Amino acid sequence: PVLVVDFGAQYAQLIARRVREAGVYSEIVPSGTPLPQLLARDPAAIILSGGPSSVYADGAPQIDQRLFDAGPPVFGICYGFQAMTTALGGRVDRTGRREYGSTTLTRTSGDAGAESVLLQDVPPTAQVWMSHGDSVAQAPDGFTVTAATADTPIAAYENLQRRLAGVQYHPEVIHSQHGQDVLRRFLFDIAGLQPDWTPGEILAEQVAAIRAQIGDAKVLCGLSGGVDSAVAAALVHRAVGDQLTCVFVDHGLLRQGEREQVERDYVAATGIKLVTVDASERFLGALAGVSDPETKRKIIGREFIRVFEQAAADISEAEGGIRYLVQGTLYPDVVESGGGSGTATIKSHHNVGGLPEDMTFELVEPLRTLFKDEVRALGRTLGLPEAMVARHPFPGPGLGIRIIGDVTAERLETLRAADAIVREEMTAAGVDGMIWQCPVVLLADVRSVGVQGDGRSYGHPIVLRPVSSEDAMTADWTRLPDELLARISHRITGEVDEVNRVVLDITSKPPGTIEWE
Ligand code: XMP
């Protein structure tokens, strides 16, 4: 793999994703990893990530300088660029100036007039994203300086013989023009790698690994309607066929058409054995009269576990014993819970869809090494319905936390109808790719006066919450086209009884969260 050494900011995951987008497998390792351990992984190349430290700060993560003679090509980014510079005998200065945000990068022709290999796709000037205080003041011996910014005379360098290069800016963020080209030039032209990490490869590898793990034992997988569990189950099914049984708990808080999507489209596409448990009455009963958001979440989570446990016990009995349970854990969960590849740390998900820790199953986690976009690509390779593969995130507690007030069957009907209109119109307008997700919220305890048809109405507002985001940690409200908003508003107020107003949530996260509860 290409190993991305994580110097502690948010960038390492993004770099690893970008490397994989270029078709090269990569993993993240913590910055304290001793050199022999790093080399034992047989890295095809090493990328030193950005980080919040100054190389001169006490306890700043350092790099073992023997790394640069150990063989693997190395690419330093931001902090990694500076740490690499000092390790190789160059000089980093505290300039006292912080360069932050978009900056103009100017290519310099190089000491010997040689063309840069790393920056060959970058025009003479380009906008790049910077975030640093210290600056490289002198490149190590043998390195050619290839770019500068107004505040940073040495913004990129390379040493082709030693297969080492670095940049002061962040090529991995989308705000850096040609950033991905720079990464590709490092991987392919400087490190000499081949793009061979494709969905087809991932599929073949995972199928073999799952077969080896499971043998002829029986497996269970809970489907949520979301992408991760759908792809995980389809992958396991590809590997072991009808040794797998899937269970889908309908808690009655799903959106219009979601149950059919799983029961009909998904089963048709995969041939998976599916048991649906309709528990909507049980959930509605448990939620009756409850309007506090956290209480709702707890009730839904608790009931979900009870229903799932019962279903698992029933299926296990019918199947003559089940040994494994499939979980759709993704690579970011693994990294965030401190487990690298090969370690056994498992993050317990306390969401709906998460399961009790005392279940006696062994886990199968076929997506443990994958990022979300890779999971989607794999889903497409497996032939899953596009509507499912491209689905926006939807919270486990479902519409239960999108009704502000207590949850009733009538309110669910109202919200479902409004939500279906929003999704239909957004898809028709082609904006699905523009947004991260768009919760539709019913303010069930609010009424306002309106005029509808011949008379006065006293109905509820529906809130539209379209957001753009990279990872749901922060988000901005999406500027949807006016005509689309107008059409949605017109249709909801015209077609959904009980609703006489449609409002748009224009709050970023923070301070707002994406969901309203
Ligand atoms: P917030 O509202 O915290 O949401 O900004 C961040 C992201 O998480 C989703 N979300 C959930 N997903 N179970 C889930 O599986 C939950 O209980 C849950 N609550 C929020 C939300 O839709 C958004 O994508």
Residues whose N, C-alpha, C, O or C-beta is under 5 A from the ligand:
A	BS01	XMP	N351 V352 P393 F394 P395 G396 P397 A472 T513 I514 E515
